[in-house]
Amino acid sequence: DWVRAAGAFDDGSLDFALVDSSPRGCLCAALVPKLRPGGVLVLDNANWYLPPPPGVGPPAPGSVAVALGSPGSRVPENRCWPRFVEATAGWRQEWTSDGVQMTMLAFRPS
C-alpha cells in the first residue's frame, strides 16, 4: 500500500521523504523520481539494508556488508535495494549513528 501511495505523487514534487516503514527498499525506489532536484530522502535504520560507509560512528548491530538483493547479500531475492542503489549512485549521502541505529540522508543533485 505504501509503494502504491508513493505513485500518487507527481515526479519531482516532493521536497523530502522520510522512510521508516516496510517495504523500505521498494518504497525508497518508488520515491526516487518523486523527489525534486535538491530534495532529501531520509532512511531510518539504513544500515539494516545498505552498507554504511566506513567511519560513521561506532559500528551498529545488524549492519549489512552489501546492499540487500546484491550478490553476497543475506537477503538475495530483494530486487528493490539494488534499484535504489543504482538510481541514487550520484547522490550525496550523509549517515548518522548513535551506535545502535543508523540513519541515511540522501540528497538528490540539484
KAJO-V379059 format. One record per helix or strand. SS is the DSSP state (H for helix, E for strand). FROM is the first residue (numbers start at 0). LEN is the number of residues. If there is no record, write none. Layout:
SS	FROM	LEN
SS	FROM	LEN
This chain:
H	1	5
E	13	6
H	23	9
E	34	10
H	45	3
H	79	8
E	91	6
E	101	6
